[in-house]
Amino acid sequence: MNLYRQMMTRSAAVAFLALLGTVVAAAQGVSAEQSTKIDALFAKWDRPSTPGCTLSVLKGGQVIYKRAYGMANLDYGVVLTTDTPFHVASVSKQFTAASIVLLEQEGKLSFDDEVRRFVPELPDFGRKITIRQLLHHTSGLRDQWDLLQLAGWRYSLDLITNEDVLSVVTRQKELNFAPGSEYSYSNTGYTLLGEIVKRVSGKSLREFTTERIFVPLGMKNTHFRDDHAEIIPHQAYGYSHSDKKGWQLSVTNFDTVGATSLFTTVEDLALWDENFYSGRVGGPHFTETMLHHDPLTSGENIPYAFGLTTGKYRGLDIVEHAGADAGYRSELLRFPGQHFSVACLCNNGGAAGPGTLAEKVADILLAADLQATAAPKAEEKFVTLSEAQVTPKVGYYRDHEKDEIRKVVRKDAGLGVAFGDNVLPLKARSPDRFQLAEYPVAVEFSSGRGGLLEMKIGRPDEKRQSYEQLPAYTLPEGQKKEYEGNYRSPEIDPVYRIAEENGRLVLQRLKHEAETLEAAAPDLFQGELGTFRFERDQKGRVTAMLITTGRIRNLRFVRER
């Protein structure tokens, strides 16, 4: 026993688990060469000094490979294992959607029921919002996280409950768009779906899913955490990293469920994944329902079904969903035609991308299928641009439909796109085609109106968002005073103060440091929060301010006199 204790130091434990994982993989039909390639993907996390990832690979209903890399807890040197519970963020949504499907099968609700039938405190926006639209993110409801941030909550620092979400959602006066007309990811919809499950079934979402899904499938380490103070034995803690501070704890502080807050393991996700073939929970039509799509009112199709996204990867059909909260990242990726799936959970919010890692695992183990279907193109090389090719692209760009601004700036010897206070580099493939940092996101420039440029941003396999370059603009001297004052919105409580401070126009608000507003065009500014557009009366006096964030459009604040 003493010898065993000596062996199980932090570094020895990692090495021991690595050896165990390789043996298991070989026994299940994964070759030693494939195992080595998979482990190499996670090598930089497989250390006693870093958080890491857990992995399970499924084929034909069997786990053919599973491994854990790195640490669950850096304070106490706790090693990750494949039965370590993780907060999986938005991977939670498919379980909330499944609960709605089960209730619909019992005739207790219809997907086309109006949401206000079950949540009457939701405002009447003059348009019917249905359960189906909540499921597909086509309701037009503003996103809860953006609303709470605007209302003063600090994400993952201040406790957020379902009641807090409902308190801001029920005060909203406008929608982002007419229900059914657009797709815009909204966590609000899934929190409301969780609330509907509770009100229809008489049980909390945690109780309902445990009784109807997790226990029948044998998912012993899975549940919705609806109490942030609950002790979850052996859980993985989330972390973030910076050059100045190194590793820091980054965990959620939620008592809200539906859109997030599921705790599970890669081994339990394997049991859930197989249910899409067996129909053990939900019956023979369960998968068909969960993968059902409804087009927008324009007839345009969207990729989002019931808490799941469908698409293609290198020519093969896939079903997947990712998750990201605080220091947690998650991915469940399924290739239904090959009865093959990859579950990957990570507790490093800064660098570990489980979606990309899952795809690379599939590249190794589905090589023959992927190559036969769609051989990957030869890798394009990045190029260095001249000053003349870089300079014209610098400036502000605006999506007029969504009233959203993006700023293209100089980044090292090239270009970058500002997202809040972060600047992501643009890696040039040609003078007008770029990749956004390490992400599978393309950025392309082309000629626009009036001698300016048009910029399109998006994944290659999705509709790209279009921005028009704005003419260069400098705020006239002395005009900052015109915007100063207190601004209030009936939809949130805090006062927003606009003031001139050390020559800068700044926003001051509850629990947040002052942020600088930069002029992009007359009465149009960009800040860390998003886009600020000011309105004037007939006499030219500033009377109101509208704020647009990533998932909120034109939240109105009236200037106090």
Secondary structure, 3 states (H helix, E strand, C coil): CHHHHHHCCHHHHHHHHHHHHHHHHHHCCCCHHHHHHHHHHCHHHCCCCCECEEEEEEECCEEEEEEEECEEECCCCEECCCCCCEECHHHHHHHHHHHHHHHHHCCCCCCCCEHHHCCCCCCCCCCCCEHHHHHHCCCCCCCHHHHHHHCCCCCCCCCEEHHHHHHHHCCCCCCCCCCCCCCCCCHHHHHHHHHHHHHHHCCCHHHHHHHHHHHHHCCCCCEECCCCCCCCCCCCCCEEEECCCEEEECCCCEECCCCCCEEECHHHHHHHHHHHHHCCCCCCCHHHHHCCCCCCCCCCCCCECCCCEEEEECCEEEEEEEEEECCEEEEEEEEHHHCEEEEEEECECCCCCHHHHHHHHHHHHCHHHHHHHCCCCCCCCCCCCCHHHHHHHCEEEEECCCCEEEEEEEECCEEEEEECCEEEEEEECCCCEEEECCCCCEEEEEECHHHCEEEEEECCCCCCEEEEECCCCCCCCCHHHHHCEEEECCCCCCCEEEEEECCEEEEEECCEEEEEEEEEECCEEECCCCEEEEEECCCCCEEEEEEEECCEEEEEEEECC
